[in-house]
């Protein structure tokens, strides 16, 4: 039975990806820094507890990551896939964004992916494993006041091809860039809500709808599957076609 690590697995895309991985026979190590989300996840996945390891881990801390890798490798005996999904966003005007806030976002989103990959790599190589880095369409286009987040996701794309060339052929590395994915109901209970999406929210997408976390989870499963071993160093945009659409006002 294969083992996957997913960072930021307690909420949003990570939570749905965890369910997909379990359904498809993976054992899953969920690394999550939010203790409330982790506790809720323990309860939600109680029936699958034999296949899950819950690890409290802040991916901006190398010491945390080193310890988490050792815990997962010891618990499951192997690591076949790493999904670098953990991310945070701070939206502030340029003159209000502090250096500490910038560093916090870059440290979690980009440096965290680098460190997780670095410390998991020996175990992944032993299994001819796979790394998935969660990027974003914000690596290509922006809304106002997302400086650190957009920069971190652009960095993820460069990190992805650098890792792929450096770690191949023992480890494959790919990125996924989600577009608008509705995860409003997939947050911890204190923050969960159901967004009222308008018809025009869906209609503006060439695919005819806003994305769901399931769309990303299916792409993760596709990319880590051993039969897709000829795919590495690539970025897969899952955005309903929005980044290919010319928009004029």
PASEBA-1860 file (N, C-alpha, C; in nm, 3 decimals):
! residues 249
1> XXXXXXXX> 0.084/-0.120/0.000/0.000/0.000/0.000/0.088/0.125/0.000 ~ 0.061/0.217/-0.090/0.142/0.337/-0.103/0.105/0.441/0.003 ~ 0.202/0.527/0.034/0.184/0.631/0.135/0.203/0.769/0.074 ~ 0.111/0.859/0.103/0.121/0.998/0.057/0.121/1.093/0.175 ~ 0.204/1.195/0.167/0.200/1.306/0.262/0.127/1.421/0.195 ~ 0.036/1.484/0.267/-0.027/1.605/0.216/-0.018/1.714/0.322 ~ 0.048/1.823/0.288/0.060/1.934/0.382/-0.063/2.023/0.370 ~ -0.103/2.081/0.481/-0.226/2.161/0.480/-0.346/2.076/0.447
9> XXXXXXXX> -0.347/1.954/0.500/-0.453/1.859/0.465/-0.581/1.873/0.546 ~ -0.585/1.970/0.636/-0.700/1.981/0.725/-0.819/2.055/0.670 ~ -0.798/2.134/0.564/-0.906/2.216/0.511/-0.896/2.225/0.359 ~ -1.003/2.271/0.297/-1.002/2.304/0.156/-0.965/2.190/0.064 ~ -0.883/2.221/-0.037/-0.840/2.122/-0.135/-0.772/2.005/-0.065 ~ -0.691/2.033/0.036/-0.619/1.927/0.105/-0.710/1.824/0.169 ~ -0.819/1.871/0.226/-0.913/1.779/0.291/-0.979/1.686/0.189 ~ -1.021/1.741/0.076/-1.085/1.659/-0.027/-0.983/1.565/-0.090
17> XXXXXXXX> -0.861/1.613/-0.112/-0.756/1.527/-0.167/-0.727/1.410/-0.074 ~ -0.732/1.435/0.056/-0.713/1.326/0.153/-0.816/1.217/0.133 ~ -0.942/1.256/0.118/-1.049/1.159/0.097/-1.028/1.080/-0.032 ~ -0.988/1.147/-0.137/-0.963/1.079/-0.265/-0.848/0.979/-0.252 ~ -0.742/1.020/-0.186/-0.627/0.931/-0.168/-0.666/0.807/-0.089 ~ -0.741/0.825/0.018/-0.787/0.711/0.097/-0.874/0.618/0.014 ~ -0.966/0.675/-0.062/-1.057/0.596/-0.144/-0.982/0.514/-0.248 ~ -0.869/0.566/-0.293/-0.791/0.496/-0.396/-0.676/0.415/-0.335
25> XXXXXXXX> -0.688/0.382/-0.208/-0.598/0.285/-0.148/-0.469/0.338/-0.089 ~ -0.455/0.466/-0.078/-0.334/0.523/-0.018/-0.348/0.532/0.134 ~ -0.237/0.517/0.202/-0.226/0.561/0.340/-0.182/0.707/0.335 ~ -0.236/0.788/0.424/-0.215/0.932/0.414/-0.163/0.989/0.545 ~ -0.053/1.063/0.535/-0.003/1.142/0.648/-0.048/1.286/0.626 ~ -0.132/1.335/0.714/-0.183/1.471/0.703/-0.100/1.561/0.794 ~ -0.029/1.653/0.733/0.050/1.750/0.809/-0.029/1.881/0.813 ~ -0.060/1.926/0.933/-0.147/2.043/0.948/-0.103/2.123/1.069
33> XXXXXXXX> -0.094/2.255/1.055/-0.052/2.340/1.167/-0.169/2.391/1.249 ~ -0.290/2.388/1.193/-0.409/2.436/1.263/-0.464/2.324/1.351 ~ -0.450/2.339/1.481/-0.488/2.231/1.573/-0.639/2.204/1.572 ~ -0.720/2.308/1.553/-0.865/2.289/1.546/-0.903/2.208/1.423 ~ -0.845/2.243/1.309/-0.873/2.170/1.185/-0.827/2.025/1.197 ~ -0.713/2.004/1.261/-0.661/1.868/1.278/-0.754/1.785/1.367 ~ -0.805/1.845/1.473/-0.897/1.775/1.563/-1.026/1.738/1.491 ~ -1.079/1.830/1.410/-1.201/1.801/1.334/-1.177/1.690/1.232
41> XXXXXXXX> -1.057/1.689/1.175/-1.024/1.587/1.077/-1.015/1.449/1.142 ~ -0.959/1.443/1.262/-0.953/1.315/1.334/-1.093/1.256/1.350 ~ -1.187/1.342/1.384/-1.324/1.296/1.403/-1.388/1.255/1.270 ~ -1.365/1.334/1.167/-1.427/1.307/1.037/-1.377/1.178/0.974 ~ -1.250/1.146/0.996/-1.190/1.028/0.934/-1.166/0.915/1.035 ~ -1.246/0.913/1.139/-1.230/0.812/1.244/-1.237/0.670/1.188 ~ -1.326/0.648/1.092/-1.343/0.514/1.035/-1.222/0.468/0.955 ~ -1.140/0.563/0.911/-1.022/0.530/0.830/-0.892/0.549/0.908
49> XXXXXXXX> -0.900/0.552/1.040/-0.786/0.590/1.123/-0.664/0.502/1.102 ~ -0.684/0.376/1.064/-0.569/0.286/1.043/-0.487/0.328/0.922 ~ -0.548/0.401/0.831/-0.479/0.444/0.709/-0.427/0.587/0.718 ~ -0.451/0.655/0.830/-0.416/0.796/0.841/-0.322/0.820/0.958 ~ -0.227/0.909/0.936/-0.144/0.961/1.043/-0.166/1.112/1.050 ~ -0.198/1.162/1.167/-0.220/1.305/1.186/-0.095/1.365/1.250 ~ -0.035/1.461/1.182/0.090/1.521/1.229/0.074/1.672/1.240 ~ 0.101/1.725/1.358/0.101/1.870/1.376/0.234/1.924/1.323
57> XXXXXXXX> 0.227/2.004/1.218/0.350/2.049/1.153/0.332/2.187/1.092 ~ 0.421/2.277/1.126/0.429/2.409/1.064/0.537/2.401/0.957 ~ 0.497/2.409/0.830/0.594/2.387/0.722/0.689/2.504/0.701 ~ 0.674/2.611/0.777/0.773/2.718/0.771/0.891/2.690/0.864 ~ 0.882/2.580/0.939/0.987/2.542/1.034/1.060/2.418/0.985 ~ 1.190/2.431/0.959/1.266/2.314/0.914/1.271/2.206/1.021 ~ 1.280/2.246/1.147/1.281/2.148/1.256/1.152/2.069/1.259 ~ 1.038/2.136/1.241/0.908/2.069/1.234/0.904/1.970/1.119
65> XXXXXXXX> 0.953/2.012/1.004/0.948/1.927/0.884/1.037/1.804/0.902 ~ 1.156/1.825/0.951/1.247/1.712/0.972/1.184/1.609/1.066 ~ 1.123/1.656/1.172/1.057/1.566/1.268/0.938/1.496/1.204 ~ 0.858/1.570/1.126/0.740/1.511/1.063/0.777/1.403/0.962 ~ 0.882/1.426/0.884/0.928/1.325/0.788/0.968/1.198/0.862 ~ 1.043/1.214/0.969/1.086/1.097/1.047/0.966/1.023/1.106 ~ 0.867/1.097/1.155/0.747/1.035/1.212/0.671/0.955/1.106 ~ 0.654/1.013/0.988/0.577/0.946/0.883/0.653/0.825/0.829
73> XXXXXXXX> 0.782/0.840/0.806/0.862/0.728/0.755/0.863/0.613/0.856 ~ 0.871/0.646/0.984/0.870/0.543/1.088/0.734/0.476/1.099 ~ 0.628/0.556/1.087/0.492/0.504/1.105/0.449/0.414/0.991 ~ 0.477/0.456/0.868/0.429/0.382/0.751/0.538/0.299/0.682 ~ 0.664/0.329/0.711/0.772/0.251/0.652/0.817/0.297/0.515 ~ 0.744/0.388/0.452/0.780/0.437/0.319/0.703/0.566/0.290 ~ 0.753/0.640/0.193/0.685/0.760/0.143/0.687/0.754/-0.009 ~ 0.569/0.752/-0.070/0.559/0.739/-0.215/0.522/0.869/-0.285
81> XXXXXXXX> 0.455/0.958/-0.214/0.412/1.083/-0.275/0.410/1.194/-0.171 ~ 0.448/1.313/-0.215/0.444/1.433/-0.131/0.362/1.537/-0.204 ~ 0.255/1.584/-0.142/0.173/1.690/-0.199/0.195/1.816/-0.116 ~ 0.272/1.909/-0.172/0.300/2.036/-0.104/0.183/2.131/-0.127 ~ 0.087/2.124/-0.037/-0.039/2.195/-0.053/-0.056/2.312/0.045 ~ 0.016/2.312/0.155/-0.002/2.415/0.259/0.031/2.554/0.204 ~ -0.057/2.649/0.232/-0.035/2.786/0.186/-0.119/2.884/0.267 ~ -0.070/3.006/0.274/-0.145/3.114/0.338/-0.144/3.235/0.245
89> XXXXXXXX> -0.238/3.326/0.266/-0.244/3.450/0.189/-0.268/3.568/0.283 ~ -0.196/3.675/0.260/-0.219/3.801/0.330/-0.243/3.908/0.223 ~ -0.362/3.966/0.223/-0.397/4.068/0.124/-0.391/4.205/0.189 ~ -0.295/4.285/0.147/-0.279/4.421/0.199/-0.220/4.510/0.090 ~ -0.253/4.638/0.091/-0.187/4.731/-0.002/-0.036/4.730/0.021 ~ 0.038/4.765/-0.084/0.184/4.757/-0.078/0.242/4.837/0.039 ~ 0.187/4.954/0.066/0.243/5.037/0.173/0.204/4.989/0.313 ~ 0.116/4.890/0.320/0.073/4.836/0.449/0.132/4.696/0.476
97> XXXXXXXX> 0.179/4.630/0.372/0.234/4.495/0.388/0.372/4.503/0.451 ~ 0.390/4.438/0.565/0.518/4.444/0.635/0.612/4.335/0.583 ~ 0.740/4.354/0.610/0.839/4.253/0.571/0.813/4.122/0.643 ~ 0.774/4.128/0.769/0.742/4.006/0.843/0.627/3.930/0.777 ~ 0.526/4.002/0.730/0.412/3.938/0.663/0.455/3.878/0.530 ~ 0.535/3.951/0.454/0.590/3.898/0.329/0.666/3.768/0.356 ~ 0.756/3.772/0.453/0.838/3.654/0.484/0.754/3.538/0.534 ~ 0.647/3.568/0.605/0.559/3.461/0.655/0.493/3.386/0.539
105> XXXXXXXX> 0.446/3.460/0.440/0.381/3.397/0.324/0.483/3.319/0.241 ~ 0.596/3.382/0.209/0.700/3.314/0.132/0.752/3.193/0.208 ~ 0.769/3.208/0.339/0.821/3.099/0.421/0.730/2.978/0.423 ~ 0.600/3.001/0.428/0.505/2.890/0.429/0.486/2.831/0.290 ~ 0.459/2.916/0.192/0.417/2.869/0.060/0.532/2.817/-0.025 ~ 0.645/2.886/-0.023/0.756/2.851/-0.111/0.869/2.779/-0.038 ~ 0.920/2.841/0.068/1.027/2.776/0.143/0.978/2.645/0.204 ~ 0.853/2.642/0.248/0.796/2.519/0.302/0.797/2.406/0.202
113> XXXXXXXX> 0.761/2.436/0.077/0.763/2.333/-0.027/0.905/2.285/-0.054 ~ 1.000/2.378/-0.056/1.141/2.341/-0.073/1.189/2.249/0.039 ~ 1.160/2.286/0.164/1.208/2.208/0.277/1.141/2.071/0.286 ~ 1.012/2.066/0.260/0.943/1.936/0.261/1.002/1.844/0.154 ~ 1.026/1.900/0.036/1.084/1.821/-0.072/1.225/1.774/-0.036 ~ 1.303/1.863/0.021/1.441/1.830/0.058/1.447/1.713/0.156 ~ 1.366/1.718/0.259/1.376/1.616/0.364/1.302/1.487/0.330 ~ 1.203/1.495/0.243/1.132/1.373/0.201/1.200/1.303/0.085
121> XXXXXXXX> 1.288/1.373/0.014/1.347/1.321/-0.110/1.414/1.184/-0.096 ~ 1.493/1.157/0.008/1.555/1.024/0.016/1.453/0.911/0.022 ~ 1.343/0.933/0.090/1.239/0.830/0.101/1.162/0.818/-0.031 ~ 1.135/0.930/-0.095/1.065/0.928/-0.223/1.149/0.860/-0.330 ~ 1.278/0.887/-0.332/1.366/0.825/-0.431/1.368/0.674/-0.418 ~ 1.364/0.626/-0.295/1.365/0.481/-0.272/1.242/0.413/-0.330 ~ 1.133/0.488/-0.346/1.007/0.433/-0.398/0.978/0.477/-0.541 ~ 1.073/0.547/-0.605/1.047/0.607/-0.737/0.920/0.692/-0.729
129> XXXXXXXX> 0.917/0.779/-0.631/0.795/0.851/-0.596/0.773/0.979/-0.673 ~ 0.681/1.060/-0.622/0.633/1.178/-0.693/0.607/1.293/-0.597 ~ 0.639/1.415/-0.642/0.608/1.537/-0.568/0.508/1.619/-0.649 ~ 0.405/1.666/-0.582/0.310/1.759/-0.643/0.318/1.891/-0.567 ~ 0.349/1.998/-0.637/0.352/2.131/-0.577/0.226/2.208/-0.617 ~ 0.155/2.260/-0.519/0.034/2.335/-0.548/0.069/2.480/-0.578 ~ 0.058/2.517/-0.704/0.082/2.655/-0.746/-0.052/2.727/-0.751 ~ -0.072/2.812/-0.849/-0.198/2.887/-0.861/-0.196/2.964/-0.992
137> XXXXXXXX> -0.314/2.994/-1.045/-0.319/3.082/-1.161/-0.273/3.223/-1.124 ~ -0.262/3.253/-0.996/-0.208/3.383/-0.954/-0.059/3.394/-0.982 ~ 0.003/3.286/-1.024/0.141/3.294/-1.073/0.147/3.365/-1.208 ~ 0.033/3.372/-1.279/0.027/3.432/-1.412/-0.053/3.562/-1.416 ~ -0.147/3.578/-1.325/-0.234/3.695/-1.326/-0.273/3.727/-1.181 ~ -0.310/3.851/-1.157/-0.331/3.892/-1.018/-0.459/3.971/-0.998 ~ -0.507/3.967/-0.876/-0.600/4.065/-0.822/-0.516/4.158/-0.734 ~ -0.567/4.276/-0.702/-0.486/4.370/-0.624/-0.447/4.314/-0.486
145> XXXXXXXX> -0.329/4.357/-0.442/-0.286/4.338/-0.303/-0.256/4.193/-0.267 ~ -0.207/4.115/-0.363/-0.171/3.975/-0.335/-0.022/3.952/-0.365 ~ 0.060/4.048/-0.330/0.201/4.049/-0.369/0.277/3.923/-0.327 ~ 0.275/3.892/-0.199/0.353/3.780/-0.148/0.298/3.647/-0.199 ~ 0.166/3.634/-0.201/0.105/3.509/-0.246/0.139/3.483/-0.393 ~ 0.121/3.585/-0.477/0.150/3.568/-0.620/0.297/3.536/-0.642 ~ 0.385/3.605/-0.571/0.529/3.579/-0.583/0.563/3.437/-0.540 ~ 0.500/3.392/-0.432/0.528/3.257/-0.383/0.485/3.152/-0.484
153> XXXXXXXX> 0.373/3.174/-0.551/0.323/3.076/-0.647/0.404/3.079/-0.777 ~ 0.453/3.197/-0.815/0.547/3.202/-0.927/0.674/3.126/-0.895 ~ 0.720/3.141/-0.772/0.838/3.066/-0.728/0.816/2.916/-0.728 ~ 0.694/2.874/-0.695/0.662/2.731/-0.695/0.681/2.672/-0.835 ~ 0.644/2.746/-0.938/0.660/2.695/-1.075/0.807/2.674/-1.108 ~ 0.892/2.770/-1.072/1.035/2.756/-1.097/1.096/2.644/-1.012 ~ 1.054/2.636/-0.887/1.102/2.528/-0.800/1.064/2.392/-0.857 ~ 0.946/2.383/-0.916/0.899/2.255/-0.970/0.989/2.204/-1.080
161> XXXXXXXX> 1.020/2.288/-1.179/1.104/2.235/-1.288/1.248/2.214/-1.243 ~ 1.294/2.295/-1.147/1.428/2.274/-1.094/1.439/2.141/-1.020 ~ 1.340/2.112/-0.936/1.338/1.983/-0.865/1.327/1.867/-0.963 ~ 1.243/1.882/-1.065/1.223/1.773/-1.160/1.353/1.737/-1.231 ~ 1.428/1.838/-1.273/1.553/1.813/-1.343/1.660/1.759/-1.249 ~ 1.659/1.805/-1.126/1.761/1.764/-1.029/1.735/1.627/-0.968 ~ 1.609/1.591/-0.949/1.575/1.467/-0.878/1.540/1.351/-0.970 ~ 1.518/1.379/-1.100/1.488/1.270/-1.192/1.611/1.185/-1.218
169> XXXXXXXX> 1.594/1.059/-1.256/1.467/0.991/-1.282/1.403/0.926/-1.159 ~ 1.466/0.943/-1.042/1.415/0.873/-0.924/1.286/0.933/-0.869 ~ 1.268/1.064/-0.887/1.148/1.132/-0.837/1.092/1.220/-0.948 ~ 0.963/1.209/-0.972/0.895/1.299/-1.065/0.836/1.417/-0.987 ~ 0.839/1.534/-1.048/0.789/1.654/-0.981/0.703/1.734/-1.078 ~ 0.580/1.763/-1.039/0.489/1.841/-1.120/0.415/1.942/-1.033 ~ 0.357/2.042/-1.097/0.278/2.143/-1.027/0.136/2.145/-1.081 ~ 0.045/2.187/-0.996/-0.094/2.210/-1.035/-0.127/2.355/-1.002
177> XXXXXXXX> -0.186/2.425/-1.098/-0.228/2.564/-1.077/-0.380/2.573/-1.080 ~ -0.444/2.568/-0.964/-0.590/2.583/-0.962/-0.631/2.726/-0.994 ~ -0.748/2.739/-1.055/-0.810/2.870/-1.071/-0.906/2.894/-0.956 ~ -1.026/2.941/-0.987/-1.127/2.966/-0.884/-1.185/2.832/-0.842 ~ -1.149/2.791/-0.721/-1.200/2.666/-0.664/-1.282/2.702/-0.541 ~ -1.407/2.662/-0.539/-1.496/2.695/-0.427/-1.470/2.600/-0.311 ~ -1.400/2.650/-0.210/-1.369/2.570/-0.091/-1.433/2.631/0.033 ~ -1.531/2.718/0.015/-1.589/2.792/0.128/-1.648/2.700/0.234
185> XXXXXXXX> -1.702/2.586/0.193/-1.765/2.494/0.288/-1.668/2.390/0.341 ~ -1.541/2.399/0.301/-1.444/2.296/0.336/-1.342/2.344/0.439 ~ -1.372/2.455/0.503/-1.284/2.506/0.607/-1.326/2.451/0.743 ~ -1.245/2.475/0.844/-1.282/2.429/0.978/-1.413/2.496/1.018 ~ -1.483/2.435/1.112/-1.620/2.477/1.144/-1.632/2.625/1.176 ~ -1.534/2.681/1.242/-1.541/2.822/1.282/-1.540/2.916/1.162 ~ -1.489/2.869/1.048/-1.479/2.955/0.930/-1.559/2.903/0.812 ~ -1.619/2.786/0.824/-1.691/2.726/0.711/-1.818/2.803/0.680
193> XXXXXXXX> -1.847/2.816/0.554/-1.970/2.878/0.508/-1.995/2.830/0.366 ~ -2.113/2.855/0.316/-2.143/2.821/0.178/-2.161/2.950/0.100 ~ -2.067/2.976/0.011/-2.076/3.098/-0.070/-2.193/3.088/-0.167 ~ -2.263/3.198/-0.182/-2.371/3.205/-0.279/-2.312/3.246/-0.414 ~ -2.285/3.146/-0.496/-2.228/3.174/-0.627/-2.337/3.220/-0.723 ~ -2.309/3.324/-0.798/-2.405/3.379/-0.892/-2.396/3.306/-1.026 ~ -2.502/3.308/-1.106/-2.496/3.247/-1.239/-2.379/3.299/-1.321 ~ -2.351/3.429/-1.309/-2.241/3.487/-1.388/-2.104/3.440/-1.340
201> XXXXXXXX> -2.094/3.399/-1.213/-1.968/3.342/-1.165/-1.934/3.216/-1.243 ~ -2.034/3.134/-1.264/-2.015/3.011/-1.341/-1.999/3.041/-1.490 ~ -2.086/3.128/-1.542/-2.094/3.151/-1.687/-1.967/3.213/-1.744 ~ -1.892/3.289/-1.662/-1.771/3.352/-1.715/-1.662/3.250/-1.748 ~ -1.672/3.130/-1.692/-1.574/3.026/-1.720/-1.607/2.957/-1.853 ~ -1.510/2.939/-1.942/-1.535/2.862/-2.063/-1.590/2.722/-2.036 ~ -1.555/2.665/-1.921/-1.607/2.533/-1.884/-1.749/2.540/-1.830 ~ -1.800/2.660/-1.802/-1.938/2.677/-1.760/-1.964/2.670/-1.612
209> XXXXXXXX> -1.859/2.660/-1.531/-1.880/2.650/-1.387/-1.755/2.690/-1.311 ~ -1.774/2.724/-1.184/-1.664/2.744/-1.091/-1.608/2.607/-1.052 ~ -1.479/2.600/-1.025/-1.416/2.473/-0.992/-1.451/2.423/-0.853 ~ -1.435/2.292/-0.835/-1.454/2.226/-0.707/-1.323/2.159/-0.665 ~ -1.307/2.138/-0.536/-1.186/2.073/-0.486/-1.165/1.936/-0.548 ~ -1.275/1.869/-0.582/-1.265/1.738/-0.648/-1.186/1.746/-0.778 ~ -1.197/1.858/-0.851/-1.125/1.874/-0.976/-0.975/1.867/-0.954 ~ -0.929/1.925/-0.846/-0.786/1.924/-0.814/-0.743/1.789/-0.759
217> XXXXXXXX> -0.827/1.729/-0.677/-0.795/1.598/-0.620/-0.776/1.494/-0.729 ~ -0.861/1.499/-0.832/-0.848/1.404/-0.943/-0.717/1.425/-1.019 ~ -0.676/1.550/-1.034/-0.549/1.577/-1.102/-0.431/1.527/-1.020 ~ -0.438/1.542/-0.888/-0.333/1.488/-0.802/-0.319/1.338/-0.822 ~ -0.431/1.268/-0.818/-0.428/1.122/-0.835/-0.370/1.084/-0.970 ~ -0.407/1.156/-1.075/-0.354/1.128/-1.208/-0.202/1.143/-1.211 ~ -0.152/1.252/-1.154/-0.010/1.281/-1.165/0.078/1.190/-1.081 ~ 0.028/1.142/-0.968/0.112/1.055/-0.885/0.101/0.908/-0.925
225> XXXXXXXX> 0.011/0.875/-1.016/-0.006/0.736/-1.058/0.120/0.687/-1.130 ~ 0.173/0.570/-1.094/0.295/0.518/-1.155/0.287/0.504/-1.307 ~ 0.166/0.478/-1.359/0.153/0.461/-1.504/0.174/0.592/-1.580 ~ 0.179/0.704/-1.509/0.203/0.833/-1.574/0.347/0.880/-1.551 ~ 0.439/0.785/-1.554/0.579/0.811/-1.519/0.656/0.892/-1.622 ~ 0.596/0.923/-1.738/0.664/1.004/-1.839/0.633/1.153/-1.822 ~ 0.556/1.187/-1.719/0.518/1.327/-1.696/0.598/1.382/-1.579 ~ 0.683/1.480/-1.605/0.757/1.545/-1.497/0.799/1.685/-1.540
233> XXXXXXXX> 0.814/1.773/-1.442/0.857/1.909/-1.468/0.750/2.000/-1.525 ~ 0.625/1.957/-1.519/0.517/2.030/-1.585/0.425/2.100/-1.485 ~ 0.354/2.199/-1.535/0.250/2.267/-1.458/0.117/2.246/-1.528 ~ 0.018/2.201/-1.452/-0.114/2.173/-1.507/-0.214/2.276/-1.453 ~ -0.265/2.359/-1.543/-0.361/2.463/-1.506/-0.501/2.403/-1.507 ~ -0.566/2.409/-1.391/-0.703/2.356/-1.377/-0.791/2.473/-1.337 ~ -0.841/2.545/-1.437/-0.909/2.671/-1.410/-1.033/2.693/-1.495 ~ -1.084/2.587/-1.556/-1.203/2.602/-1.639/-1.181/2.687/-1.762
241> XXXXXXXX> -1.054/2.707/-1.800/-1.022/2.782/-1.920/-1.004/2.931/-1.902 ~ -1.013/2.981/-1.779/-1.013/3.126/-1.757/-0.885/3.196/-1.802 ~ -0.769/3.134/-1.783/-0.645/3.201/-1.821/-0.624/3.204/-1.971 ~ -0.708/3.136/-2.047/-0.701/3.140/-2.194/-0.804/3.234/-2.254 ~ -0.877/3.302/-2.169/-0.988/3.386/-2.215/-0.947/3.534/-2.216 ~ -0.962/3.600/-2.330/-0.940/3.744/-2.336/-1.058/3.815/-2.271 ~ -1.029/3.907/-2.180/-1.135/3.977/-2.107/-1.115/4.126/-2.125 ~ -1.212/4.192/-2.185/-1.208/4.337/-2.202/-1.333/4.398/-2.139
249> X> -1.318/4.512/-2.076/-1.432/4.580/-2.015/-1.478/4.692/-2.108
END
